């Protein structure tokens, strides 16, 4: 006696709508092979009735019949050429992948300051002399000092900030240290969790 090899689901094609099972999918696949259009339509109606019998509690729900025909079309990959009794949903066109967001290219002059400082300095250089430009330079310098202090607090000297500002601006911003109004910046120390030793 010849024993047929068992079929495992892992060896079979993926079901588009698993809730109907593989037998219903095989019926749909068979309907696709029927050459006569009228016979093919009759077969499709039979399949839809069987699909509805799988969910008897949903028969009275509005739109349930339309949904069954929609599901039939999906399982047939929209290739079942029949006279559908209802308007079925249409397959959505494959959306093109969104365009990649272009990254700003260009070399950062000093990594610890970042690109934003470069851009702010470029902006300050183009501004007319006045209170607004002076204030912007002070903000840039203080931010630079904060960046340096995060990396190494001992190197966050005011004169170094002034020199870096001059160098990054190609000499366009050359001001005395005192006019930068640099403030001391200290990284907050982590709080130690102490034991609460209360005397009873």
N, C-alpha and C positions, 0 to 999 in steps of 0.2 A: 504493500500500500504506500503510495507516494504522499508524503507530508508536505503541505504547502508552507513556505516560510512566512512567519507572522509579519504583519505590517505594523511598524511602530510610528506613532505620530511624528517623532523626531525625523523620520525618513521621508515624510510626506510633505507636500507643498503647504505653505502657510495659508490659513483660512482668512479671508477678508472679513467675515463676520462669524467668529467662532461660536456665538450663541445659538446658531442654527445647526451646528454640527456638520460633520463631513458628508453624511448621507445626502443632506439637502444640497450641499455644494456639488456632489456628483450628479444630482438630478439637473442642476443648472448647467453643468458642463455637458451633459447629454443633450439638453435642449439646444445648445449652441451647435450641435452637429446635425440637427434636423434640417433638411434642405427645404421642405415645403413650408412656406410662411404660415399658412392656416394651421397646419399641424403643429408647427412650432409655437404659435400663439395659444393653442389649446393646451399644449404641454405646460406652458408658462402659467396658465390659469390654475392648472392642477397643482403645480408647485406652490403657488401663492396660497391656495386653500390649505395645503399641508403645513405650510409655514404658520398660518393663522391658528391651526389646531394645536401647535406647540405652546401657544400662549392664550388659552381660552379666556382667562380673566381679563384680557385686554381688548377683547372683541368689541365691546360697547364703547370704547374710548373714541372720541372724535379724532378723525384723521388716521386711525390705525390701519385702515385698508390702504390708504395712500402710502403709508410708511412701509407696508409690506412690499408694494411694487417698487418703491425706492430701493429697498434692500435687495430685491431681486436684480435690479439694474446694477447695483454695486457688486454683487457676487458674480455677475456676468461681465464685469469690467466694462459695462456700457456697450457691449458688443452684441447684445441680444436684439436682433431686428424683428420686432413684433409690433402688433397694434396695441399699444398700452392703453388701458381704459381710463387712465388718469395721467395728469401731467407729472412726470417724474423729475427729480432734481437733476441738474446737469453737473457733470464733473467740473470741479474748479480747475482753472488753468494753473499750471505749475508756476509759482511765483519765482521770479529771478532772485538770486541772493542779493541782499542789499550791498551797495558799494562800500568798500572799505573806507573808513575814515582816515584821511591822509594824516600822517604824523608830521609834526613840524620838524623839518630837517635843519641841520646846522650844528656847528660845534659850540658847546658851552665854554665860555672863556675860563671860568673858575667853577669847578663842579660843586663845591660846597655852597656857592651862592645861587646856583641854578639859573635857568633861562629867564625867569621873571626879572631878576635883578638886571640882567643884560638889557632886557627890553625897556625897563624903567629908566635906566641910564641913558639909553638912546633917546627916549622921550624927553628927558630933562635937558639933554644937550641941545635939542631943537627949540626949546622954549626961550622966550625972551626973558631977560633978567628982570627980576621982580620978586615980590613976596611969595607968589605961588611956586615959582621955580626953587626959591630958597627952601621953602617948606618941603617940597618933594625931595630935594637932595638930603635934607635932614632925615626924612622917613627912610630913604634908601640906605643911608649910612647906618642908622640904628638897626635896620633889619639885617644888614651885613654883619654888624657886631654880634647880633643874636645868633646868626648862623655860625660864626667863628667860635662863639662861646660854647655852643652845643658840641662842637668837635673837640675843642680844647680851650678850657677857660683861661689858661695861662697866656695864650697867644692872642687873646682878644684885646689888644692894646689899641688905644685911640689913634695913635700915629700910623699903625698898620692899616687901619680902616681908611684913613685919609689917603695913604699911598695906593691902596687897592682901588679906591674910587677914582683916583687920578689915572691909574694905569688902565682900568677898564673903560674909561671915557677917552682914552688916547690923549690925555692931557687937557681935555676940554673943561673938566671940573677939577680945579686946583684951588681949594679954599683952606683957610686956617682951621685947625682942629677945633678951636673954641666955637667957631661958627656952625659946626655940625651939631652941637648940643647933644653929644652922645651920652646916653644914660647907662648906668651899670645894669647888667643883666645877669641874673643868677638862676641857674636851673634849680627848680624846687627839689629839695631832698625828699626821698621816700619816707613816709611816716612809719615809725617802728610800732609794731603792735605789742604793747606791754600788757603784762598780766595785771588784772585788777585785784590787788591785795588789800582787801578791806579787813580792818580789824573788827572782830565780832565783839 
